Amino acid sequence: MTVVVNNSNWGMSSNGQDLVYGADHFARPISALSSSTEYDVVAKGLQNAAAKVSRVGDIRSTVTKF
């Protein structure tokens, strides 16, 4: 199971950029994710079971469906 948290930030990339360039560099951020991307739709398009959860309280009931 993979959980995707869409906070519009590619953490692995942005954290590495902070280490190399600093957070206040003029070219930052070099990468960002769209908050409108529907990763559940992408996963379903790749023939995976997927669900979109908007509230933390709904995680358990959603996960147990799979």
N, CA, C and O atoms as a Tripos MOL2 file, in Angstrom:
@<TRIPOS>MOLECULE
protein
  264   263    66     0     0
PROTEIN
NO_CHARGES

@<TRIPOS>ATOM
      1 N           0.8390   -1.1680    0.0000 N.3       1 MET1
      2 CA          0.0000    0.0000    0.0000 C.3       1 MET1
      3 C           0.8860    1.2340    0.0000 C.2       1 MET1
      4 O           1.8940    1.3000    0.7040 O.2       1 MET1
      5 N           0.4920    2.1990   -0.7960 N.am      2 THR2
      6 CA          1.1970    3.4720   -0.8560 C.3       2 THR2
      7 C           0.2110    4.5860   -0.5290 C.2       2 THR2
      8 O          -0.9060    4.6110   -1.0440 O.2       2 THR2
      9 N           0.6280    5.4890    0.3170 N.am      3 VAL3
     10 CA         -0.1920    6.6440    0.6540 C.3       3 VAL3
     11 C           0.4850    7.8730    0.0650 C.2       3 VAL3
     12 O           1.6520    8.1500    0.3420 O.2       3 VAL3
     13 N          -0.2620    8.6040   -0.7480 N.am      4 VAL4
     14 CA          0.2540    9.8310   -1.3490 C.3       4 VAL4
     15 C          -0.3900   10.9980   -0.6210 C.2       4 VAL4
     16 O          -1.6150   11.1160   -0.5790 O.2       4 VAL4
     17 N           0.4300   11.8470   -0.0560 N.am      5 VAL5
     18 CA         -0.0520   13.0590    0.5960 C.3       5 VAL5
     19 C           0.2240   14.2050   -0.3560 C.2       5 VAL5
     20 O           1.3800   14.5590   -0.5880 O.2       5 VAL5
     21 N          -0.8190   14.7830   -0.9030 N.am      6 ASN6
     22 CA         -0.6250   15.8600   -1.8720 C.3       6 ASN6
     23 C          -0.6430   17.2100   -1.1600 C.2       6 ASN6
     24 O          -1.6880   17.8370   -0.9850 O.2       6 ASN6
     25 N           0.5400   17.6280   -0.7630 N.am      7 ASN7
     26 CA          0.6780   18.9500   -0.1510 C.3       7 ASN7
     27 C           1.3790   19.9160   -1.1100 C.2       7 ASN7
     28 O           1.9710   20.9110   -0.6910 O.2       7 ASN7
     29 N           1.2970   19.5990   -2.4000 N.am      8 SER8
     30 CA          1.8660   20.4190   -3.4800 C.3       8 SER8
     31 C           3.3760   20.5870   -3.3540 C.2       8 SER8
     32 O           3.9320   21.5880   -3.8070 O.2       8 SER8
     33 N           4.0390   19.6100   -2.7410 N.am      9 ASN9
     34 CA          5.4710   19.7120   -2.5220 C.3       9 ASN9
     35 C           6.1190   18.3520   -2.7570 C.2       9 ASN9
     36 O           5.6810   17.3470   -2.1970 O.2       9 ASN9
     37 N           7.1370   18.3220   -3.5660 N.am     10 TRP10
     38 CA          7.8840   17.0980   -3.7860 C.3      10 TRP10
     39 C           9.0220   17.1150   -2.7760 C.2      10 TRP10
     40 O          10.1240   17.5780   -3.0730 O.2      10 TRP10
     41 N           8.7420   16.6010   -1.5700 N.am     11 GLY11
     42 CA          9.6230   16.7450   -0.4190 C.3      11 GLY11
     43 C          11.0490   16.2960   -0.6520 C.2      11 GLY11
     44 O          11.9820   16.9810   -0.2350 O.2      11 GLY11
     45 N          11.2440   15.1530   -1.3130 N.am     12 MET12
     46 CA         12.5900   14.6490   -1.5480 C.3      12 MET12
     47 C          13.3990   15.6670   -2.3540 C.2      12 MET12
     48 O          14.5650   15.9230   -2.0520 O.2      12 MET12
     49 N          12.7820   16.2340   -3.3620 N.am     13 SER13
     50 CA         13.4770   17.1850   -4.2220 C.3      13 SER13
     51 C          13.6870   18.5300   -3.5360 C.2      13 SER13
     52 O          14.7840   19.0850   -3.5800 O.2      13 SER13
     53 N          12.6470   19.0520   -2.9080 N.am     14 SER14
     54 CA         12.7760   20.3730   -2.2960 C.3      14 SER14
     55 C          13.7260   20.3720   -1.1050 C.2      14 SER14
     56 O          14.4520   21.3450   -0.8980 O.2      14 SER14
     57 N          13.7330   19.2880   -0.3110 N.am     15 ASN15
     58 CA         14.6700   19.2210    0.8090 C.3      15 ASN15
     59 C          16.1120   19.1730    0.3180 C.2      15 ASN15
     60 O          16.9890   19.8130    0.8980 O.2      15 ASN15
     61 N          16.3590   18.4210   -0.7440 N.am     16 GLY16
     62 CA         17.7000   18.3740   -1.3270 C.3      16 GLY16
     63 C          18.1130   19.7290   -1.8800 C.2      16 GLY16
     64 O          19.2670   20.1340   -1.7400 O.2      16 GLY16
     65 N          17.1850   20.4240   -2.5000 N.am     17 GLN17
     66 CA         17.4850   21.7560   -3.0320 C.3      17 GLN17
     67 C          17.8130   22.7290   -1.9050 C.2      17 GLN17
     68 O          18.7070   23.5640   -2.0450 O.2      17 GLN17
     69 N          17.1010   22.6270   -0.7970 N.am     18 ASP18
     70 CA         17.3980   23.4890    0.3450 C.3      18 ASP18
     71 C          18.8260   23.2640    0.8360 C.2      18 ASP18
     72 O          19.5340   24.2130    1.1730 O.2      18 ASP18
     73 N          19.2390   21.9950    0.8720 N.am     19 LEU19
     74 CA         20.5990   21.6800    1.3280 C.3      19 LEU19
     75 C          21.6580   22.2550    0.3930 C.2      19 LEU19
     76 O          22.6850   22.7610    0.8450 O.2      19 LEU19
     77 N          21.4060   22.1740   -0.9000 N.am     20 VAL20
     78 CA         22.3940   22.6170   -1.8840 C.3      20 VAL20
     79 C          22.3570   24.1310   -2.0820 C.2      20 VAL20
     80 O          23.4040   24.7780   -2.0910 O.2      20 VAL20
     81 N          21.1560   24.7040   -2.2410 N.am     21 TYR21
     82 CA         21.0240   26.1080   -2.6290 C.3      21 TYR21
     83 C          20.5520   27.0340   -1.5160 C.2      21 TYR21
     84 O          20.7300   28.2500   -1.5930 O.2      21 TYR21
     85 N          19.9550   26.4580   -0.4900 N.am     22 GLY22
     86 CA         19.3410   27.2850    0.5450 C.3      22 GLY22
     87 C          17.9040   27.6050    0.1810 C.2      22 GLY22
     88 O          17.5630   27.6960   -0.9990 O.2      22 GLY22
     89 N          17.0750   27.7730    1.1700 N.am     23 ALA23
     90 CA         15.6460   27.9700    0.9500 C.3      23 ALA23
     91 C          15.3230   29.3100    0.3040 C.2      23 ALA23
     92 O          14.2580   29.4570   -0.2960 O.2      23 ALA23
     93 N          16.2100   30.2860    0.4120 N.am     24 ASP24
     94 CA         15.9250   31.6260   -0.0960 C.3      24 ASP24
     95 C          16.5650   31.9060   -1.4530 C.2      24 ASP24
     96 O          16.6050   33.0580   -1.8850 O.2      24 ASP24
     97 N          17.0660   30.8760   -2.1330 N.am     25 HIS25
     98 CA         17.6980   31.0420   -3.4440 C.3      25 HIS25
     99 C          16.6540   31.5200   -4.4610 C.2      25 HIS25
    100 O          15.4940   31.1140   -4.3910 O.2      25 HIS25
    101 N          17.0520   32.3670   -5.3930 N.am     26 PHE26
    102 CA         16.1190   32.9580   -6.3530 C.3      26 PHE26
    103 C          15.4210   31.9260   -7.2340 C.2      26 PHE26
    104 O          14.3160   32.1780   -7.7170 O.2      26 PHE26
    105 N          16.0350   30.7910   -7.4470 N.am     27 ALA27
    106 CA         15.4660   29.7660   -8.3210 C.3      27 ALA27
    107 C          14.5840   28.7670   -7.5790 C.2      27 ALA27
    108 O          14.1310   27.7940   -8.1820 O.2      27 ALA27
    109 N          14.3320   28.9750   -6.3100 N.am     28 ARG28
    110 CA         13.5390   28.0350   -5.5210 C.3      28 ARG28
    111 C          12.0710   28.3500   -5.6090 C.2      28 ARG28
    112 O          11.7630   29.5390   -5.6860 O.2      28 ARG28
    113 N          11.1430   27.4530   -5.6070 N.am     29 PRO29
    114 CA         11.4190   26.0170   -5.7390 C.3      29 PRO29
    115 C          11.5590   25.6260   -7.2080 C.2      29 PRO29
    116 O          10.8810   26.1780   -8.0750 O.2      29 PRO29
    117 N          12.4140   24.7030   -7.4660 N.am     30 ILE30
    118 CA         12.6100   24.2240   -8.8200 C.3      30 ILE30
    119 C          11.5390   23.2200   -9.2070 C.2      30 ILE30
    120 O          11.2570   23.0290  -10.3900 O.2      30 ILE30
    121 N          10.9470   22.5820   -8.2170 N.am     31 SER31
    122 CA          9.8660   21.6380   -8.5100 C.3      31 SER31
    123 C           8.7360   21.8210   -7.5150 C.2      31 SER31
    124 O           8.9630   22.0860   -6.3340 O.2      31 SER31
    125 N           7.5400   21.6780   -7.9990 N.am     32 ALA32
    126 CA          6.3560   21.7430   -7.1550 C.3      32 ALA32
    127 C           5.3000   20.8540   -7.7940 C.2      32 ALA32
    128 O           5.3140   20.6450   -9.0080 O.2      32 ALA32
    129 N           4.4070   20.3420   -7.0040 N.am     33 LEU33
    130 CA          3.3200   19.5230   -7.5060 C.3      33 LEU33
    131 C           2.0380   20.3410   -7.5430 C.2      33 LEU33
    132 O           1.8390   21.2420   -6.7280 O.2      33 LEU33
    133 N           1.1870   20.0220   -8.4770 N.am     34 SER34
    134 CA         -0.0830   20.7150   -8.5850 C.3      34 SER34
    135 C          -1.0470   20.2140   -7.5200 C.2      34 SER34
    136 O          -1.1910   19.0070   -7.3250 O.2      34 SER34
    137 N          -1.6920   21.1200   -6.8450 N.am     35 SER35
    138 CA         -2.6690   20.7230   -5.8370 C.3      35 SER35
    139 C          -3.9330   20.1690   -6.4860 C.2      35 SER35
    140 O          -4.7610   19.5670   -5.8010 O.2      35 SER35
    141 N          -4.0940   20.3610   -7.7830 N.am     36 SER36
    142 CA         -5.2950   19.8660   -8.4580 C.3      36 SER36
    143 C          -5.1220   18.4730   -9.0670 C.2      36 SER36
    144 O          -6.0790   17.9190   -9.6080 O.2      36 SER36
    145 N          -3.9170   17.9000   -8.9890 N.am     37 THR37
    146 CA         -3.7000   16.5620   -9.5330 C.3      37 THR37
    147 C          -4.4810   15.5350   -8.7290 C.2      37 THR37
    148 O          -4.4200   15.5270   -7.4990 O.2      37 THR37
    149 N          -5.2010   14.6850   -9.4050 N.am     38 GLU38
    150 CA         -6.0020   13.6540   -8.7520 C.3      38 GLU38
    151 C          -5.2400   12.3350   -8.8280 C.2      38 GLU38
    152 O          -5.4030   11.5620   -9.7730 O.2      38 GLU38
    153 N          -4.4070   12.0900   -7.8200 N.am     39 TYR39
    154 CA         -3.5480   10.9080   -7.8220 C.3      39 TYR39
    155 C          -4.3420    9.6120   -7.7520 C.2      39 TYR39
    156 O          -3.8680    8.5750   -8.2160 O.2      39 TYR39
    157 N          -5.5370    9.6540   -7.1810 N.am     40 ASP40
    158 CA         -6.3750    8.4650   -7.1880 C.3      40 ASP40
    159 C          -6.7850    8.0970   -8.6140 C.2      40 ASP40
    160 O          -6.8540    6.9150   -8.9490 O.2      40 ASP40
    161 N          -7.0520    9.0800   -9.4410 N.am     41 VAL41
    162 CA         -7.4090    8.8360  -10.8390 C.3      41 VAL41
    163 C          -6.1940    8.2880  -11.5980 C.2      41 VAL41
    164 O          -6.3270    7.3820  -12.4220 O.2      41 VAL41
    165 N          -5.0210    8.8390  -11.3160 N.am     42 VAL42
    166 CA         -3.7860    8.3410  -11.9430 C.3      42 VAL42
    167 C          -3.5750    6.8760  -11.5680 C.2      42 VAL42
    168 O          -3.2790    6.0510  -12.4330 O.2      42 VAL42
    169 N          -3.7250    6.5480  -10.2870 N.am     43 ALA43
    170 CA         -3.5370    5.1680   -9.8340 C.3      43 ALA43
    171 C          -4.5400    4.2280  -10.4950 C.2      43 ALA43
    172 O          -4.1760    3.1290  -10.9130 O.2      43 ALA43
    173 N          -5.7800    4.6440  -10.5900 N.am     44 LYS44
    174 CA         -6.8030    3.8170  -11.2370 C.3      44 LYS44
    175 C          -6.4820    3.6270  -12.7190 C.2      44 LYS44
    176 O          -6.7110    2.5530  -13.2760 O.2      44 LYS44
    177 N          -5.9550    4.6690  -13.3500 N.am     45 GLY45
    178 CA         -5.5590    4.5750  -14.7520 C.3      45 GLY45
    179 C          -4.4400    3.5730  -14.9730 C.2      45 GLY45
    180 O          -4.2810    3.0420  -16.0720 O.2      45 GLY45
    181 N          -3.6650    3.3150  -13.9250 N.am     46 LEU46
    182 CA         -2.5910    2.3150  -13.9750 C.3      46 LEU46
    183 C          -3.0710    0.9780  -13.4140 C.2      46 LEU46
    184 O          -2.2660    0.1170  -13.0600 O.2      46 LEU46
    185 N          -4.3890    0.8160  -13.3390 N.am     47 GLN47
    186 CA         -5.0390   -0.4190  -12.9060 C.3      47 GLN47
    187 C          -4.7440   -0.7950  -11.4540 C.2      47 GLN47
    188 O          -4.6010   -1.9720  -11.1230 O.2      47 GLN47
    189 N          -4.6570    0.2110  -10.6060 N.am     48 ASN48
    190 CA         -4.4830   -0.0070   -9.1680 C.3      48 ASN48
    191 C          -5.7820    0.3300   -8.4460 C.2      48 ASN48
    192 O          -6.5590    1.1700   -8.9000 O.2      48 ASN48
    193 N          -6.0030   -0.3260   -7.3330 N.am     49 ALA49
    194 CA         -7.1010    0.0820   -6.4650 C.3      49 ALA49
    195 C          -6.6950    1.4160   -5.8470 C.2      49 ALA49
    196 O          -5.5400    1.5980   -5.4630 O.2      49 ALA49
    197 N          -7.6340    2.3400   -5.7520 N.am     50 ALA50
    198 CA         -7.2780    3.6630   -5.2410 C.3      50 ALA50
    199 C          -8.5080    4.3310   -4.6420 C.2      50 ALA50
    200 O          -9.6450    4.0270   -5.0020 O.2      50 ALA50
    201 N          -8.2500    5.2400   -3.7290 N.am     51 ALA51
    202 CA         -9.3100    6.0340   -3.1250 C.3      51 ALA51
    203 C          -8.7430    7.3820   -2.7330 C.2      51 ALA51
    204 O          -7.5590    7.5110   -2.4250 O.2      51 ALA51
    205 N          -9.6000    8.3740   -2.7480 N.am     52 LYS52
    206 CA         -9.2010    9.7120   -2.3160 C.3      52 LYS52
    207 C          -9.8170    9.9640   -0.9450 C.2      52 LYS52
    208 O         -11.0230    9.8040   -0.7580 O.2      52 LYS52
    209 N          -8.9930   10.3550   -0.0040 N.am     53 VAL53
    210 CA         -9.4390   10.6400    1.3600 C.3      53 VAL53
    211 C          -9.1200   12.0990    1.6500 C.2      53 VAL53
    212 O          -7.9780   12.5330    1.4940 O.2      53 VAL53
    213 N         -10.1100   12.8430    2.0640 N.am     54 SER54
    214 CA         -9.9210   14.2670    2.3440 C.3      54 SER54
    215 C          -9.8420   14.5840    3.8270 C.2      54 SER54
    216 O          -9.3590   15.6490    4.2120 O.2      54 SER54
    217 N         -10.3170   13.6610    4.6630 N.am     55 ARG55
    218 CA        -10.3080   13.8860    6.1030 C.3      55 ARG55
    219 C          -9.5340   12.7700    6.7960 C.2      55 ARG55
    220 O          -9.7040   11.5950    6.4710 O.2      55 ARG55
    221 N          -8.7010   13.1340    7.7310 N.am     56 VAL56
    222 CA         -7.9000   12.1560    8.4760 C.3      56 VAL56
    223 C          -8.7920   11.0960    9.1090 C.2      56 VAL56
    224 O          -8.4210    9.9230    9.1460 O.2      56 VAL56
    225 N          -9.9320   11.4800    9.5950 N.am     57 GLY57
    226 CA        -10.8400   10.5510   10.2470 C.3      57 GLY57
    227 C         -11.3900    9.4720    9.3290 C.2      57 GLY57
    228 O         -11.9320    8.4720    9.8000 O.2      57 GLY57
    229 N         -11.2550    9.6670    8.0310 N.am     58 ASP58
    230 CA        -11.7640    8.6890    7.0620 C.3      58 ASP58
    231 C         -10.7080    7.6870    6.6060 C.2      58 ASP58
    232 O         -11.0210    6.7910    5.8210 O.2      58 ASP58
    233 N          -9.4820    7.8110    7.0680 N.am     59 ILE59
    234 CA         -8.4060    6.9340    6.5920 C.3      59 ILE59
    235 C          -8.6750    5.4790    6.9470 C.2      59 ILE59
    236 O          -8.6220    4.6130    6.0740 O.2      59 ILE59
    237 N          -8.9600    5.1980    8.2030 N.am     60 ARG60
    238 CA         -9.1350    3.8070    8.6410 C.3      60 ARG60
    239 C         -10.2290    3.1010    7.8400 C.2      60 ARG60
    240 O         -10.0090    1.9970    7.3430 O.2      60 ARG60
    241 N         -11.3780    3.7080    7.7100 N.am     61 SER61
    242 CA        -12.4800    3.0480    7.0020 C.3      61 SER61
    243 C         -12.1560    2.8700    5.5230 C.2      61 SER61
    244 O         -12.5890    1.8930    4.9110 O.2      61 SER61
    245 N         -11.4160    3.7810    4.9510 N.am     62 THR62
    246 CA        -11.0510    3.6650    3.5340 C.3      62 THR62
    247 C         -10.0300    2.5530    3.3420 C.2      62 THR62
    248 O         -10.1550    1.7510    2.4160 O.2      62 THR62
    249 N          -9.0270    2.4960    4.2010 N.am     63 VAL63
    250 CA         -7.9790    1.4740    4.0830 C.3      63 VAL63
    251 C          -8.5440    0.0750    4.2770 C.2      63 VAL63
    252 O          -8.1200   -0.8580    3.5960 O.2      63 VAL63
    253 N          -9.4750   -0.0850    5.1760 N.am     64 THR64
    254 CA        -10.0080   -1.4260    5.4420 C.3      64 THR64
    255 C         -10.8520   -1.9550    4.2850 C.2      64 THR64
    256 O         -11.1360   -3.1520    4.2360 O.2      64 THR64
    257 N         -11.2520   -1.1080    3.3710 N.am     65 LYS65
    258 CA        -11.9970   -1.5480    2.1770 C.3      65 LYS65
    259 C         -11.1130   -2.3330    1.2140 C.2      65 LYS65
    260 O         -11.6000   -3.1190    0.4000 O.2      65 LYS65
    261 N          -9.8100   -2.1070    1.3200 N.am     66 PHE66
    262 CA         -8.8800   -2.7660    0.4060 C.3      66 PHE66
    263 C          -8.2600   -3.9510    1.1020 C.2      66 PHE66
    264 O          -7.4400   -4.6540    0.5120 O.2      66 PHE66
@<TRIPOS>BOND
     1     1     2 1
     2     2     3 1
     3     3     4 2
     4     3     5 am
     5     5     6 1
     6     6     7 1
     7     7     8 2
     8     7     9 am
     9     9    10 1
    10    10    11 1
    11    11    12 2
    12    11    13 am
    13    13    14 1
    14    14    15 1
    15    15    16 2
    16    15    17 am
    17    17    18 1
    18    18    19 1
    19    19    20 2
    20    19    21 am
    21    21    22 1
    22    22    23 1
    23    23    24 2
    24    23    25 am
    25    25    26 1
    26    26    27 1
    27    27    28 2
    28    27    29 am
    29    29    30 1
    30    30    31 1
    31    31    32 2
    32    31    33 am
    33    33    34 1
    34    34    35 1
    35    35    36 2
    36    35    37 am
    37    37    38 1
    38    38    39 1
    39    39    40 2
    40    39    41 am
    41    41    42 1
    42    42    43 1
    43    43    44 2
    44    43    45 am
    45    45    46 1
    46    46    47 1
    47    47    48 2
    48    47    49 am
    49    49    50 1
    50    50    51 1
    51    51    52 2
    52    51    53 am
    53    53    54 1
    54    54    55 1
    55    55    56 2
    56    55    57 am
    57    57    58 1
    58    58    59 1
    59    59    60 2
    60    59    61 am
    61    61    62 1
    62    62    63 1
    63    63    64 2
    64    63    65 am
    65    65    66 1
    66    66    67 1
    67    67    68 2
    68    67    69 am
    69    69    70 1
    70    70    71 1
    71    71    72 2
    72    71    73 am
    73    73    74 1
    74    74    75 1
    75    75    76 2
    76    75    77 am
    77    77    78 1
    78    78    79 1
    79    79    80 2
    80    79    81 am
    81    81    82 1
    82    82    83 1
    83    83    84 2
    84    83    85 am
    85    85    86 1
    86    86    87 1
    87    87    88 2
    88    87    89 am
    89    89    90 1
    90    90    91 1
    91    91    92 2
    92    91    93 am
    93    93    94 1
    94    94    95 1
    95    95    96 2
    96    95    97 am
    97    97    98 1
    98    98    99 1
    99    99   100 2
   100    99   101 am
   101   101   102 1
   102   102   103 1
   103   103   104 2
   104   103   105 am
   105   105   106 1
   106   106   107 1
   107   107   108 2
   108   107   109 am
   109   109   110 1
   110   110   111 1
   111   111   112 2
   112   111   113 am
   113   113   114 1
   114   114   115 1
   115   115   116 2
   116   115   117 am
   117   117   118 1
   118   118   119 1
   119   119   120 2
   120   119   121 am
   121   121   122 1
   122   122   123 1
   123   123   124 2
   124   123   125 am
   125   125   126 1
   126   126   127 1
   127   127   128 2
   128   127   129 am
   129   129   130 1
   130   130   131 1
   131   131   132 2
   132   131   133 am
   133   133   134 1
   134   134   135 1
   135   135   136 2
   136   135   137 am
   137   137   138 1
   138   138   139 1
   139   139   140 2
   140   139   141 am
   141   141   142 1
   142   142   143 1
   143   143   144 2
   144   143   145 am
   145   145   146 1
   146   146   147 1
   147   147   148 2
   148   147   149 am
   149   149   150 1
   150   150   151 1
   151   151   152 2
   152   151   153 am
   153   153   154 1
   154   154   155 1
   155   155   156 2
   156   155   157 am
   157   157   158 1
   158   158   159 1
   159   159   160 2
   160   159   161 am
   161   161   162 1
   162   162   163 1
   163   163   164 2
   164   163   165 am
   165   165   166 1
   166   166   167 1
   167   167   168 2
   168   167   169 am
   169   169   170 1
   170   170   171 1
   171   171   172 2
   172   171   173 am
   173   173   174 1
   174   174   175 1
   175   175   176 2
   176   175   177 am
   177   177   178 1
   178   178   179 1
   179   179   180 2
   180   179   181 am
   181   181   182 1
   182   182   183 1
   183   183   184 2
   184   183   185 am
   185   185   186 1
   186   186   187 1
   187   187   188 2
   188   187   189 am
   189   189   190 1
   190   190   191 1
   191   191   192 2
   192   191   193 am
   193   193   194 1
   194   194   195 1
   195   195   196 2
   196   195   197 am
   197   197   198 1
   198   198   199 1
   199   199   200 2
   200   199   201 am
   201   201   202 1
   202   202   203 1
   203   203   204 2
   204   203   205 am
   205   205   206 1
   206   206   207 1
   207   207   208 2
   208   207   209 am
   209   209   210 1
   210   210   211 1
   211   211   212 2
   212   211   213 am
   213   213   214 1
   214   214   215 1
   215   215   216 2
   216   215   217 am
   217   217   218 1
   218   218   219 1
   219   219   220 2
   220   219   221 am
   221   221   222 1
   222   222   223 1
   223   223   224 2
   224   223   225 am
   225   225   226 1
   226   226   227 1
   227   227   228 2
   228   227   229 am
   229   229   230 1
   230   230   231 1
   231   231   232 2
   232   231   233 am
   233   233   234 1
   234   234   235 1
   235   235   236 2
   236   235   237 am
   237   237   238 1
   238   238   239 1
   239   239   240 2
   240   239   241 am
   241   241   242 1
   242   242   243 1
   243   243   244 2
   244   243   245 am
   245   245   246 1
   246   246   247 1
   247   247   248 2
   248   247   249 am
   249   249   250 1
   250   250   251 1
   251   251   252 2
   252   251   253 am
   253   253   254 1
   254   254   255 1
   255   255   256 2
   256   255   257 am
   257   257   258 1
   258   258   259 1
   259   259   260 2
   260   259   261 am
   261   261   262 1
   262   262   263 1
   263   263   264 2
@<TRIPOS>SUBSTRUCTURE
     1 MET1         2 RESIDUE 1 A MET
     2 THR2         6 RESIDUE 1 A THR
     3 VAL3        10 RESIDUE 1 A VAL
     4 VAL4        14 RESIDUE 1 A VAL
     5 VAL5        18 RESIDUE 1 A VAL
     6 ASN6        22 RESIDUE 1 A ASN
     7 ASN7        26 RESIDUE 1 A ASN
     8 SER8        30 RESIDUE 1 A SER
     9 ASN9        34 RESIDUE 1 A ASN
    10 TRP10       38 RESIDUE 1 A TRP
    11 GLY11       42 RESIDUE 1 A GLY
    12 MET12       46 RESIDUE 1 A MET
    13 SER13       50 RESIDUE 1 A SER
    14 SER14       54 RESIDUE 1 A SER
    15 ASN15       58 RESIDUE 1 A ASN
    16 GLY16       62 RESIDUE 1 A GLY
    17 GLN17       66 RESIDUE 1 A GLN
    18 ASP18       70 RESIDUE 1 A ASP
    19 LEU19       74 RESIDUE 1 A LEU
    20 VAL20       78 RESIDUE 1 A VAL
    21 TYR21       82 RESIDUE 1 A TYR
    22 GLY22       86 RESIDUE 1 A GLY
    23 ALA23       90 RESIDUE 1 A ALA
    24 ASP24       94 RESIDUE 1 A ASP
    25 HIS25       98 RESIDUE 1 A HIS
    26 PHE26      102 RESIDUE 1 A PHE
    27 ALA27      106 RESIDUE 1 A ALA
    28 ARG28      110 RESIDUE 1 A ARG
    29 PRO29      114 RESIDUE 1 A PRO
    30 ILE30      118 RESIDUE 1 A ILE
    31 SER31      122 RESIDUE 1 A SER
    32 ALA32      126 RESIDUE 1 A ALA
    33 LEU33      130 RESIDUE 1 A LEU
    34 SER34      134 RESIDUE 1 A SER
    35 SER35      138 RESIDUE 1 A SER
    36 SER36      142 RESIDUE 1 A SER
    37 THR37      146 RESIDUE 1 A THR
    38 GLU38      150 RESIDUE 1 A GLU
    39 TYR39      154 RESIDUE 1 A TYR
    40 ASP40      158 RESIDUE 1 A ASP
    41 VAL41      162 RESIDUE 1 A VAL
    42 VAL42      166 RESIDUE 1 A VAL
    43 ALA43      170 RESIDUE 1 A ALA
    44 LYS44      174 RESIDUE 1 A LYS
    45 GLY45      178 RESIDUE 1 A GLY
    46 LEU46      182 RESIDUE 1 A LEU
    47 GLN47      186 RESIDUE 1 A GLN
    48 ASN48      190 RESIDUE 1 A ASN
    49 ALA49      194 RESIDUE 1 A ALA
    50 ALA50      198 RESIDUE 1 A ALA
    51 ALA51      202 RESIDUE 1 A ALA
    52 LYS52      206 RESIDUE 1 A LYS
    53 VAL53      210 RESIDUE 1 A VAL
    54 SER54      214 RESIDUE 1 A SER
    55 ARG55      218 RESIDUE 1 A ARG
    56 VAL56      222 RESIDUE 1 A VAL
    57 GLY57      226 RESIDUE 1 A GLY
    58 ASP58      230 RESIDUE 1 A ASP
    59 ILE59      234 RESIDUE 1 A ILE
    60 ARG60      238 RESIDUE 1 A ARG
    61 SER61      242 RESIDUE 1 A SER
    62 THR62      246 RESIDUE 1 A THR
    63 VAL63      250 RESIDUE 1 A VAL
    64 THR64      254 RESIDUE 1 A THR
    65 LYS65      258 RESIDUE 1 A LYS
    66 PHE66      262 RESIDUE 1 A PHE
